């Protein structure tokens, strides 16, 4: 009786340990691709800073 029980326990442990790894399933969902907006970003602030530095260099603006 104990040998049958041991065989059953070993079979269960074997099935648990040797089962195949789960496969990951990838689902691709189409999304709408919009055209990127053409904006200047922070370029106006950089140009403004450069203009202010240039005018300060000429001595026209005093902070």
QUICORJO-V40740 format. One record per backbone hydrogen bond with DSSP energy under -1.0 kcal/mol. NH is the residue of the N-H (numbers start at 0). CO is the residue of the C=O. E is the energy in kcal/mol with one decimal. If there is no record, write none. Layout:
nh & co & e
NH & CO & E
NH & CO & E
This chain:
nh & co & e
4 & 0 & -2.0
5 & 1 & -2.4
6 & 2 & -2.3
7 & 3 & -2.3
8 & 4 & -2.4
9 & 5 & -2.6
10 & 6 & -2.2
11 & 7 & -2.4
12 & 8 & -2.6
13 & 9 & -2.4
14 & 10 & -2.5
15 & 11 & -2.2
16 & 12 & -2.6
17 & 13 & -2.4
38 & 36 & -1.1
42 & 39 & -1.6
45 & 41 & -1.8
46 & 42 & -2.6
47 & 43 & -2.4
48 & 44 & -2.2
49 & 45 & -2.3
50 & 46 & -2.5
51 & 47 & -2.5
52 & 48 & -2.5
53 & 49 & -2.4
54 & 50 & -2.7
55 & 51 & -2.4
56 & 52 & -2.1
57 & 53 & -1.6
59 & 54 & -2.2
